[in-house]
């Protein structure tokens, strides 16, 4: 080959290599228009063209199973190599060189003939960036950083922690490990339950699962999962319908007997949680469920009723049936072996509760360690206490990020106000089911909780002053 042609060939090969290297560079967190990806361009990174800041998730042109027949725009959980979201599951890419394009109009995928096989919907404002965060959410943002579109709103066969799965949506299984088209199984979230179906026939529902707890008065807004289980939640983030899975009390528990003559109103309306078991099995079921506050056992019917999420009204039982049903309320044992504590004791033994009560009373200086001997001012203690309480909010979505925490402590960001209604679990977690401070004891206190519910009688109801009116599974097990 003449030298001139040889030099031209070398330059051409170098140009192709440089172009490929530039096109195959994997970005972190953000991509801006105009950008083009394909499996061929990014085959050195196995199709990955964008990673989350920590590298936990990758946006990829995915070729499951290495079969080279179907390619998908997908999000992978990198440590487990699990696909958690797929864009074009019904229309896979069939050519590894087919382009995926990010423009000001959104994302589009074309087949080899230039026909669009999948795209995001049209937007009123131009797309400024594509972002993949550390929760696995792939989102299109405008110039003001507002979300125009996100993968979390369009789940396929998986959801991840921090993802809200709205009522009315469903997950559909994949046809196979290498074919992501919809299979025969679906998980549906309704306004009251979670259902599993096979080819349209239901074979499981959450409310019938022995491990679940149910609050029948709630309306489900969305489902969420975390390391402790699966939760159906109301629009405000409170437990609305059911949870299943990880209730696991970290403290030993004991039970207070309500004695004869006390009945629970909900037992007249709801079916038993389980039937046919003995009282020990009923107690074991309550102990293993961190959302269970107590239980009633009907000796005549061998039926177990769990008191779940919140305590309602107790009432006098018919004397002819008083011996049939026995009720028990669950309390946590403290580290010294005693059950519960007074609120005065809680102030020294359980500091989060002391901090909450100090915040409500505005007595911040009293919370400082006396050994500081005046070297700290009330304003500094107030700042620390408020930041700490915000970090204890029951709903994780209400807690500040670490960057916000640092900013508040440094004084460079406005100080958040704790949401007391989201800290009610501290009262229960700190006090247990304690009696009044006059030393009456827990059994006496629980007997006074009985309410005649419209009947005539001498038993009077008492107010559980300072106790939360709503108790979720998270409140019972403390902050996670």
C-alpha positions as CSV (number, residue, x, y, z in Angstrom):
1,X,0.0,0.0,0.0
2,X,1.4,3.4,-0.9
3,X,2.5,5.5,2.1
4,X,-0.2,8.1,1.4
5,X,-3.0,5.5,1.5
6,X,-1.5,3.9,4.5
7,X,-1.5,7.2,6.4
8,X,-5.1,7.9,5.4
9,X,-6.1,4.4,6.6
10,X,-4.4,4.9,9.9
11,X,-6.0,8.3,10.4
12,X,-9.4,6.9,9.5
13,X,-9.0,4.1,12.0
14,X,-7.9,6.5,14.7
15,X,-10.9,8.8,14.0
16,X,-13.3,5.9,14.4
17,X,-11.6,4.7,17.6
18,X,-11.7,8.2,19.1
19,X,-15.3,8.7,18.1
20,X,-16.2,5.4,19.6
21,X,-14.3,6.2,22.8
22,X,-16.1,9.5,23.1
23,X,-19.5,7.9,22.5
24,X,-18.8,5.1,24.9
25,X,-17.9,7.2,27.9
26,X,-20.3,6.4,30.9
27,X,-21.7,9.6,32.5
28,X,-22.5,10.0,36.2
29,X,-26.0,11.2,37.4
30,X,-26.7,13.6,34.5
31,X,-26.8,13.7,30.7
32,X,-27.8,16.7,28.6
33,X,-29.2,16.8,25.0
34,X,-28.2,16.0,22.4
35,X,-27.0,12.5,23.3
36,X,-27.1,9.2,21.5
37,X,-26.5,5.7,22.9
38,X,-26.7,2.2,21.5
39,X,-25.6,-1.2,22.7
40,X,-22.8,-1.1,20.1
41,X,-21.5,2.2,21.2
42,X,-21.4,1.1,24.9
43,X,-20.7,-2.6,24.5
44,X,-17.4,-2.1,26.5
45,X,-19.6,-1.2,29.5
46,X,-22.2,-3.8,28.7
47,X,-24.6,-1.1,27.5
48,X,-24.4,1.1,30.5
49,X,-24.3,4.8,29.6
50,X,-25.3,6.5,32.8
51,X,-24.7,5.7,36.5
52,X,-26.2,7.1,39.7
53,X,-23.9,9.2,41.9
54,X,-23.0,6.2,44.1
55,X,-22.9,3.7,41.2
56,X,-25.7,1.7,42.8
57,X,-27.9,2.0,39.7
58,X,-27.1,2.0,35.9
59,X,-29.1,3.2,33.0
60,X,-28.3,0.8,30.2
61,X,-29.2,-0.5,26.7
62,X,-29.7,-3.9,28.1
63,X,-29.3,-7.3,26.4
64,X,-30.7,-9.8,28.9
65,X,-29.1,-13.2,28.7
66,X,-26.7,-12.1,26.0
67,X,-29.1,-13.4,23.3
68,X,-28.5,-10.4,20.9
69,X,-32.1,-10.5,19.7
70,X,-33.8,-8.1,22.2
71,X,-32.4,-4.9,23.7
72,X,-34.1,-2.7,26.2
73,X,-33.7,0.7,27.8
74,X,-33.5,-0.4,31.4
75,X,-32.4,0.5,34.9
76,X,-30.2,-2.1,36.7
77,X,-29.4,-2.4,40.3
78,X,-25.6,-2.8,39.9
79,X,-24.7,-4.8,43.1
80,X,-27.3,-7.5,42.4
81,X,-27.3,-7.1,38.6
82,X,-31.1,-7.0,38.8
83,X,-33.2,-5.2,36.3
84,X,-35.7,-2.9,38.2
85,X,-37.3,-1.0,35.3
86,X,-37.7,-1.4,31.6
87,X,-39.0,1.2,29.1
88,X,-39.8,-0.6,25.9
89,X,-40.8,-4.0,27.2
90,X,-43.5,-4.4,24.5
91,X,-41.2,-3.2,21.7
92,X,-37.6,-4.4,22.1
93,X,-34.8,-3.1,20.0
94,X,-33.7,-5.8,17.5
95,X,-30.4,-4.2,16.3
96,X,-27.6,-3.5,18.6
97,X,-26.7,-0.5,16.6
98,X,-30.2,1.1,16.8
99,X,-29.9,4.5,18.5
100,X,-31.5,5.7,21.7
101,X,-31.6,9.5,21.5
102,X,-31.9,12.2,24.2
103,X,-33.1,15.5,22.8
104,X,-34.9,18.6,24.1
105,X,-38.1,16.7,23.2
106,X,-37.4,13.7,25.4
107,X,-36.1,10.1,24.9
108,X,-36.8,8.2,21.8
109,X,-35.7,4.7,20.5
110,X,-35.7,3.9,16.8
111,X,-35.5,0.7,14.9
112,X,-32.9,0.2,12.0
113,X,-35.4,1.8,9.6
114,X,-35.7,5.0,11.6
115,X,-39.2,4.2,12.9
116,X,-39.7,5.2,16.5
117,X,-40.6,2.2,18.6
118,X,-40.8,3.9,22.0
119,X,-40.6,7.5,23.3
120,X,-41.5,9.6,26.3
121,X,-44.7,11.7,25.9
122,X,-44.5,15.3,24.6
123,X,-43.8,18.1,27.1
124,X,-44.7,21.7,27.3
125,X,-41.2,22.8,28.2
126,X,-37.9,21.5,26.8
127,X,-35.9,18.8,28.4
128,X,-32.7,20.1,30.0
129,X,-31.2,16.9,31.5
130,X,-31.7,13.2,32.1
131,X,-31.0,12.2,35.7
132,X,-30.5,8.9,37.4
133,X,-30.5,9.1,41.2
134,X,-29.4,6.8,44.0
135,X,-32.9,5.5,44.5
136,X,-33.0,4.1,40.9
137,X,-35.3,6.8,39.5
138,X,-34.6,7.8,35.9
139,X,-36.1,11.3,35.4
140,X,-36.2,14.0,32.7
141,X,-35.8,17.5,34.1
142,X,-36.4,21.0,32.7
143,X,-34.2,24.0,33.1
144,X,-35.8,24.8,36.5
145,X,-35.0,21.2,37.7
146,X,-38.7,20.3,37.7
147,X,-39.5,16.7,36.9
148,X,-41.2,16.3,33.5
149,X,-41.2,12.5,33.5
150,X,-39.8,9.7,35.7
151,X,-39.6,5.9,35.7
152,X,-41.0,5.7,39.2
153,X,-44.4,6.6,37.8
154,X,-44.3,3.8,35.3
155,X,-43.2,0.6,37.2
156,X,-42.8,-2.6,35.2
157,X,-42.2,-5.8,37.3
158,X,-40.3,-4.3,40.3
159,X,-40.4,-1.5,42.9
160,X,-37.5,-0.3,45.1
161,X,-37.3,1.3,48.5
162,X,-38.5,4.9,48.5
163,X,-40.6,4.3,45.4
164,X,-44.4,5.1,45.9
165,X,-46.6,2.6,44.0
166,X,-50.0,4.3,43.6
167,X,-53.4,2.5,44.1
168,X,-54.7,1.5,40.8
169,X,-51.3,0.6,39.4
170,X,-50.0,-2.9,38.8
171,X,-46.7,-4.8,38.3
172,X,-46.6,-7.4,35.5
173,X,-44.1,-10.3,35.5
174,X,-41.7,-10.7,32.5
175,X,-42.4,-13.5,30.0
176,X,-39.0,-14.9,30.7
177,X,-35.5,-14.0,31.9
178,X,-34.6,-12.7,28.4
179,X,-38.0,-11.6,27.2
180,X,-39.4,-8.6,29.1
181,X,-42.8,-8.5,27.5
182,X,-45.7,-8.9,30.0
183,X,-46.1,-12.4,31.5
184,X,-49.1,-14.1,33.1
185,X,-48.6,-12.8,36.7
186,X,-49.7,-9.4,38.1
187,X,-49.6,-7.6,41.4
188,X,-52.4,-5.1,41.7
189,X,-52.8,-2.4,44.4
190,X,-56.4,-1.4,45.1
191,X,-57.9,1.2,47.4
192,X,-58.0,-1.4,50.1
193,X,-55.7,-4.4,49.4
194,X,-52.9,-5.9,47.3
195,X,-53.8,-8.8,45.0
196,X,-51.8,-11.3,43.1
197,X,-53.4,-12.8,39.9
198,X,-52.4,-15.4,37.3
199,X,-54.0,-14.9,33.9
200,X,-56.6,-12.8,35.6
201,X,-57.5,-15.2,38.4
202,X,-56.7,-14.1,41.9
203,X,-54.7,-16.5,44.0
204,X,-53.5,-14.3,46.9
205,X,-54.5,-11.1,48.7
206,X,-52.6,-9.3,51.4
207,X,-55.5,-9.0,53.8
208,X,-55.8,-12.8,54.0
209,X,-52.2,-13.3,54.8
210,X,-51.6,-14.5,58.4
211,X,-48.6,-12.2,58.6
212,X,-50.5,-9.0,57.7
213,X,-52.2,-6.5,59.9
214,X,-55.2,-4.5,58.7
215,X,-56.8,-1.2,59.6
216,X,-60.2,-1.4,57.8
217,X,-61.0,2.3,58.2
218,X,-58.2,3.4,56.0
219,X,-58.0,4.2,52.3
220,X,-54.9,3.2,50.4
221,X,-53.1,5.9,48.4
222,X,-49.9,4.0,47.6
223,X,-47.8,1.0,48.5
224,X,-44.2,1.1,49.6
225,X,-41.5,-1.4,50.6
226,X,-38.5,-1.3,52.8
227,X,-36.3,-3.7,54.7
228,X,-39.0,-4.5,57.2
229,X,-41.9,-5.4,54.9
230,X,-44.5,-4.1,52.5
231,X,-46.8,-1.3,53.5
232,X,-50.1,0.2,52.2
233,X,-50.1,3.9,53.1
234,X,-52.6,6.8,53.2
235,X,-51.9,10.0,51.3
236,X,-50.3,11.6,54.4
237,X,-47.9,8.7,54.8
238,X,-49.6,7.0,57.7
239,X,-50.4,3.3,57.6
240,X,-53.7,2.9,56.0
241,X,-54.5,-0.6,55.3
242,X,-52.0,-3.4,55.6
243,X,-48.4,-4.4,56.3
244,X,-46.7,-7.7,55.9
245,X,-43.3,-9.0,56.6
246,X,-40.7,-7.6,58.9
247,X,-42.3,-6.8,62.2
248,X,-39.6,-7.7,64.6
249,X,-39.6,-6.3,68.1
250,X,-36.2,-5.5,69.3
251,X,-37.3,-5.5,73.0
252,X,-38.8,-8.4,74.9
253,X,-42.5,-8.0,75.5
254,X,-45.0,-8.9,78.2
255,X,-48.8,-8.9,78.4
256,X,-51.2,-7.3,80.8
257,X,-54.4,-9.1,81.4
258,X,-57.6,-7.0,81.2
259,X,-59.4,-9.5,83.4
260,X,-63.0,-10.6,83.1
261,X,-65.7,-8.2,82.0
262,X,-63.8,-6.2,79.4
263,X,-64.4,-6.5,75.7
264,X,-63.1,-4.7,72.6
265,X,-65.6,-3.0,70.3
266,X,-63.9,-4.0,67.0
267,X,-64.3,-7.7,67.9
268,X,-68.1,-7.4,67.3
269,X,-67.5,-6.1,63.7
270,X,-64.5,-7.9,62.4
271,X,-63.8,-11.5,61.7
272,X,-61.2,-13.2,63.9
273,X,-57.6,-13.0,62.7
274,X,-57.2,-16.7,63.0
275,X,-59.4,-19.6,64.2
276,X,-58.7,-23.0,65.6
277,X,-55.5,-22.2,67.5
278,X,-55.0,-22.0,71.3
279,X,-54.3,-18.9,73.3
280,X,-50.5,-19.5,73.2
281,X,-50.5,-19.4,69.4
282,X,-52.6,-16.2,69.5
283,X,-50.0,-14.6,71.8
284,X,-47.1,-15.8,69.6
285,X,-48.8,-14.2,66.6
286,X,-49.1,-10.9,68.3
287,X,-45.5,-11.0,69.6
288,X,-44.1,-11.6,66.1
289,X,-46.0,-8.6,64.7
290,X,-44.7,-5.2,65.7
291,X,-48.1,-3.6,64.7
292,X,-50.0,-5.7,67.2
293,X,-50.9,-3.8,70.4
294,X,-52.6,-6.8,72.1
295,X,-55.1,-9.6,71.5
296,X,-58.4,-11.1,72.6
297,X,-58.9,-14.8,72.7
298,X,-62.4,-16.4,72.6
299,X,-62.2,-19.8,74.4
300,X,-65.6,-21.0,73.2
301,X,-64.9,-20.4,69.5
302,X,-61.1,-20.9,69.6
303,X,-60.8,-17.5,67.9
304,X,-57.9,-15.0,68.0
305,X,-58.5,-11.3,67.5
306,X,-55.5,-9.0,67.2
307,X,-55.7,-5.3,68.2
308,X,-53.8,-3.7,65.4
309,X,-52.3,-0.2,64.7
310,X,-54.3,1.8,67.3
311,X,-56.3,1.2,70.5
312,X,-60.0,1.9,70.1
313,X,-62.7,1.7,72.8
314,X,-63.1,-1.0,75.4
315,X,-66.5,-1.8,76.9
316,X,-68.1,-3.8,79.6
317,X,-68.8,-7.4,78.5
318,X,-72.0,-9.3,79.1
319,X,-71.6,-11.1,82.4
320,X,-72.9,-14.4,80.9
321,X,-70.0,-14.3,78.3
322,X,-67.4,-12.7,80.5
323,X,-65.4,-15.9,80.9
324,X,-65.3,-16.7,77.2
325,X,-63.1,-13.9,76.0
326,X,-59.9,-12.7,77.6
327,X,-58.0,-9.6,76.5
328,X,-54.3,-8.9,76.8
329,X,-52.3,-5.7,76.0
330,X,-48.7,-5.8,74.9
331,X,-46.0,-3.8,76.6
332,X,-42.2,-3.7,76.2
333,X,-39.8,-4.6,79.0
334,X,-37.2,-2.1,79.9
335,X,-33.5,-3.0,80.1
336,X,-33.7,-3.4,83.9
337,X,-36.4,-6.0,83.7
338,X,-39.3,-3.8,84.7
339,X,-42.2,-3.2,82.3
340,X,-42.8,0.4,81.3
341,X,-41.9,3.5,83.2
342,X,-43.5,6.7,84.3
343,X,-43.0,9.8,82.2
344,X,-40.7,11.1,84.8
345,X,-38.5,8.1,84.5
346,X,-38.7,8.3,80.7
347,X,-37.1,11.7,80.8
348,X,-33.9,10.3,82.2
349,X,-34.0,6.8,80.7
350,X,-35.2,7.6,77.1
351,X,-33.7,10.8,75.9
352,X,-35.7,11.1,72.6
353,X,-38.9,11.4,74.6
354,X,-37.3,13.9,76.9
355,X,-36.2,15.9,73.9
356,X,-39.7,15.9,72.5
357,X,-41.3,17.0,75.7
358,X,-38.6,19.6,76.2
359,X,-39.4,20.9,72.7
360,X,-43.1,21.1,73.3
361,X,-42.5,23.0,76.5
362,X,-39.8,25.2,75.1
363,X,-37.4,24.1,77.8
364,X,-34.3,23.4,75.8
365,X,-31.6,24.5,78.3
366,X,-32.8,21.8,80.7
367,X,-31.8,19.1,78.2
368,X,-28.1,20.1,78.2
369,X,-25.7,17.9,80.1
370,X,-25.1,19.6,83.5
371,X,-21.4,18.8,83.1
372,X,-21.3,21.6,80.5
373,X,-21.7,24.1,83.3
374,X,-23.2,26.9,81.3
375,X,-20.8,26.5,78.3
376,X,-23.8,26.1,76.0
377,X,-26.6,28.5,75.4
378,X,-30.3,27.6,75.0
379,X,-30.3,28.6,71.3
380,X,-27.6,26.0,70.5
381,X,-29.5,23.3,72.3
382,X,-32.7,24.3,70.6
383,X,-31.0,24.0,67.2
384,X,-29.6,20.5,67.9
385,X,-32.8,19.2,69.4
386,X,-34.9,20.4,66.5
387,X,-32.6,18.9,64.0
388,X,-32.5,15.6,65.9
389,X,-36.3,15.4,66.1
390,X,-36.7,16.1,62.4
391,X,-34.4,13.2,61.8
392,X,-36.7,11.0,63.9
393,X,-39.9,11.7,61.8
394,X,-41.7,8.4,61.4
395,X,-42.2,9.0,57.7
396,X,-38.8,8.7,56.0
397,X,-39.9,11.2,53.4
398,X,-40.3,13.9,56.1
399,X,-36.7,13.5,57.3
400,X,-34.0,15.9,56.2
401,X,-31.1,14.7,54.0
402,X,-27.6,14.7,55.5
403,X,-26.7,17.8,53.5
404,X,-29.7,19.6,55.0
405,X,-28.8,18.4,58.5
406,X,-25.3,19.8,58.1
407,X,-26.6,23.1,56.7
408,X,-29.0,23.5,59.7
409,X,-26.4,22.7,62.2
410,X,-23.9,25.1,60.6
411,X,-26.6,27.8,60.4
412,X,-26.4,28.2,56.6
413,X,-29.9,26.8,56.1
414,X,-33.2,27.7,57.8
415,X,-34.0,25.5,60.8
416,X,-36.9,23.1,60.2
417,X,-39.7,22.8,62.8
418,X,-40.2,19.2,64.0
419,X,-43.7,17.7,63.1
420,X,-44.9,16.6,66.5
421,X,-47.7,14.5,64.9
422,X,-45.0,12.4,63.2
423,X,-43.2,11.8,66.5
424,X,-46.0,10.2,68.5
425,X,-44.2,6.9,68.5
426,X,-41.7,8.3,70.9
427,X,-44.3,8.5,73.7
428,X,-45.2,4.9,73.3
429,X,-41.7,3.7,72.8
430,X,-40.4,5.6,75.8
431,X,-43.2,5.0,78.3
432,X,-44.5,1.6,77.3
433,X,-48.0,0.9,78.6
434,X,-47.3,2.5,81.9
435,X,-49.7,3.4,84.6
436,X,-50.4,6.8,86.0
437,X,-47.7,8.4,88.2
438,X,-49.7,7.9,91.3
439,X,-48.4,4.3,91.3
440,X,-51.7,2.7,90.5
441,X,-49.9,0.2,88.2
442,X,-50.6,-0.9,84.7
443,X,-53.4,-3.3,85.5
444,X,-55.4,-0.7,87.2
445,X,-54.8,1.8,84.4
446,X,-56.0,-0.6,81.7
447,X,-59.1,-1.5,83.7
448,X,-60.0,2.2,83.8
449,X,-59.8,2.3,80.0
450,X,-63.1,0.3,79.7
451,X,-65.9,2.3,78.2
452,X,-69.6,1.4,78.6
453,X,-70.2,2.4,74.9
454,X,-73.7,3.7,75.7
455,X,-74.6,1.2,78.3
456,X,-75.5,2.1,81.8
457,X,-72.8,1.3,84.4
458,X,-70.3,2.6,86.9
459,X,-67.2,2.1,84.8
460,X,-65.9,5.4,83.5
461,X,-63.4,6.0,80.6
462,X,-60.2,7.9,81.1
463,X,-58.3,9.9,78.6
464,X,-54.8,8.6,77.5
465,X,-53.3,12.0,77.9
466,X,-50.2,12.6,75.8
467,X,-50.6,9.3,73.9
468,X,-50.8,9.3,70.1
469,X,-54.3,8.8,68.7
470,X,-52.7,6.8,65.8
471,X,-50.1,4.1,66.2
472,X,-48.4,2.6,63.2
473,X,-46.1,-0.4,63.0
474,X,-43.2,2.0,62.8
475,X,-44.3,3.7,65.9
476,X,-44.5,0.5,67.9
477,X,-41.0,-0.7,66.9
478,X,-39.4,2.7,67.2
479,X,-37.4,4.6,64.6
480,X,-35.8,2.5,61.9
